[in-house]
Amino acid sequence: MRLAIAAVGKMKAGAERDLADRYRERAAKAGRPLGFKAVEIVELPESRAARAEERMAEEGAALLRHAADDSFVRIALDEAGTSLGSEEFARLLGRWKDGGRAATIFAIGGPDGLSREFRARAELTWSFGAATWPHQLVRIMLLEQLYRAITILAGHPYHRP
């Protein structure tokens, strides 16, 4: 199964990028034997539109172009989403893979958030809590949760309930 993160904005060089790369590499190594491909990162430019609604619409359209295939599971990362525990997320990811889904695409919006259109087309809106997180940290937390989910599915002791 292909795993991809489509994010508005770029991750700058530095400690955050290094940590994101480390979890991405770990997920790739642990996921290969289970049928998961390396996590693809797609960075989309922030819209320069004047109004927030226009920016979200432009960014949402760009995100939807990367998740247009209906065989993809589309997950929107949004503070108003559902909170999932690591084991619950691992079960979902395993079920999607075993169900023959081609890919799971995780979308991280720009500073204004995700468009209503993208959220409406998402199969799941997932929240890392009610707090507002910088997009770079959301990407790191998502990569860590992907790595954790894969290790749970592999029966690895990384996750200790």
C-alpha positions as CSV (number, residue, x, y, z in Angstrom):
1,M,0.0,0.0,0.0
2,R,1.2,3.4,-0.9
3,L,1.3,6.0,1.9
4,A,1.6,9.7,1.1
5,I,1.5,13.0,3.0
6,A,0.3,15.9,0.9
7,A,1.1,19.1,2.8
8,V,0.7,22.7,2.1
9,G,4.0,24.4,2.8
10,K,7.6,23.2,2.9
11,M,9.5,21.7,5.7
12,K,12.6,23.8,6.2
13,A,16.0,22.3,6.9
14,G,16.9,21.8,10.5
15,A,16.0,19.7,13.5
16,E,12.3,19.3,12.6
17,R,13.2,18.0,9.1
18,D,15.8,15.6,10.5
19,L,13.2,14.2,12.9
20,A,10.6,13.8,10.2
21,D,13.2,12.1,7.9
22,R,14.1,9.7,10.7
23,Y,10.5,8.6,11.3
24,R,9.9,8.4,7.5
25,E,13.0,6.1,7.2
26,R,11.9,3.9,10.1
27,A,8.4,3.6,8.7
28,A,9.8,2.5,5.3
29,K,12.1,-0.1,6.8
30,A,9.5,-1.6,9.1
31,G,6.7,-1.3,6.6
32,R,8.4,-3.0,3.6
33,P,7.8,-6.6,4.9
34,L,4.1,-5.8,5.6
35,G,3.5,-4.4,2.1
36,F,3.7,-0.7,2.8
37,K,5.7,1.4,0.5
38,A,7.9,4.3,1.7
39,V,6.0,7.3,2.8
40,E,5.8,9.8,-0.1
41,I,5.9,13.5,0.8
42,V,4.2,15.9,-1.5
43,E,4.8,19.6,-0.7
44,L,2.3,22.0,-2.2
45,P,2.8,25.8,-2.3
46,E,0.7,28.1,-0.1
47,S,-1.9,30.1,-2.0
48,R,-1.2,33.8,-2.4
49,A,-4.9,34.7,-2.7
50,A,-6.1,37.7,-0.6
51,R,-8.9,36.0,1.3
52,A,-8.7,33.0,3.6
53,E,-11.6,31.2,1.8
54,E,-9.9,31.6,-1.6
55,R,-6.6,30.4,-0.2
56,M,-8.3,27.3,1.3
57,A,-10.2,26.6,-1.9
58,E,-7.0,26.8,-4.1
59,E,-5.0,24.7,-1.6
60,G,-7.9,22.2,-1.3
61,A,-8.1,21.8,-5.1
62,A,-4.4,21.1,-5.2
63,L,-4.7,18.5,-2.4
64,L,-7.6,16.9,-4.2
65,R,-5.6,16.5,-7.4
66,H,-3.1,14.3,-5.4
67,A,-6.0,12.2,-3.9
68,A,-8.3,12.0,-6.9
69,D,-8.5,8.3,-7.2
70,D,-11.5,6.8,-5.3
71,S,-9.4,3.7,-4.4
72,F,-7.4,6.0,-2.1
73,V,-8.3,6.6,1.5
74,R,-8.3,10.3,2.1
75,I,-7.5,11.5,5.6
76,A,-7.7,15.1,6.6
77,L,-5.7,16.3,9.6
78,D,-7.8,18.8,11.4
79,E,-8.2,19.9,15.0
80,A,-12.0,19.4,14.7
81,G,-11.5,15.7,13.7
82,T,-11.8,12.5,15.6
83,S,-9.1,11.6,18.1
84,L,-7.7,8.1,17.5
85,G,-5.4,6.1,19.7
86,S,-2.4,4.5,18.2
87,E,-3.8,0.9,18.3
88,E,-7.1,2.1,16.7
89,F,-5.2,3.9,14.0
90,A,-3.0,0.8,13.4
91,R,-6.2,-1.4,13.0
92,L,-7.7,1.1,10.5
93,L,-4.5,1.2,8.5
94,G,-4.2,-2.6,8.4
95,R,-7.8,-2.9,7.4
96,W,-7.4,-0.5,4.5
97,K,-4.3,-2.3,3.3
98,D,-5.9,-5.7,3.6
99,G,-9.0,-4.4,1.9
100,G,-7.0,-3.7,-1.2
101,R,-6.9,0.1,-1.0
102,A,-4.2,1.4,-3.4
103,A,-3.1,4.2,-1.1
104,T,-3.7,6.3,2.0
105,I,-3.3,10.0,1.5
106,F,-2.9,12.2,4.5
107,A,-3.6,15.9,3.9
108,I,-2.2,18.7,6.0
109,G,-3.6,22.1,5.1
110,G,-2.0,25.5,5.1
111,P,-2.1,28.2,7.8
112,D,-5.9,28.7,7.2
113,G,-6.7,24.9,7.4
114,L,-8.3,22.6,5.0
115,S,-11.1,23.5,2.6
116,R,-14.6,22.3,3.3
117,E,-14.5,20.5,-0.1
118,F,-11.5,18.4,0.9
119,R,-12.9,17.7,4.4
120,A,-16.2,16.6,2.8
121,R,-14.3,14.2,0.5
122,A,-12.1,12.8,3.3
123,E,-12.9,9.3,4.6
124,L,-11.6,10.3,8.0
125,T,-10.9,13.6,9.7
126,W,-8.2,13.0,12.3
127,S,-7.2,15.3,15.1
128,F,-4.1,15.3,17.2
129,G,-6.1,17.1,19.9
130,A,-7.8,20.4,20.3
131,A,-4.6,22.5,20.4
132,T,-3.4,24.2,17.2
133,W,-0.1,22.7,16.1
134,P,2.5,24.1,13.7
135,H,2.3,22.3,10.4
136,Q,5.9,21.0,10.7
137,L,5.0,19.4,14.0
138,V,1.8,17.9,12.6
139,R,3.9,16.2,9.9
140,I,6.4,14.9,12.5
141,M,3.6,13.6,14.7
142,L,1.9,12.0,11.7
143,L,5.1,10.3,10.6
144,E,5.7,9.0,14.1
145,Q,2.1,7.6,14.3
146,L,2.6,5.9,10.9
147,Y,5.8,4.3,12.2
148,R,4.1,3.3,15.4
149,A,1.1,1.9,13.6
150,I,3.4,-0.2,11.3
151,T,5.3,-1.5,14.3
152,I,2.0,-2.4,16.0
153,L,0.9,-4.3,12.9
154,A,4.3,-6.1,12.8
155,G,4.0,-7.1,16.5
156,H,7.1,-5.1,17.4
157,P,7.5,-4.1,21.0
158,Y,7.9,-0.4,20.1
159,H,4.3,0.2,21.3
160,R,3.8,-0.8,24.9
161,P,0.2,-0.3,26.1
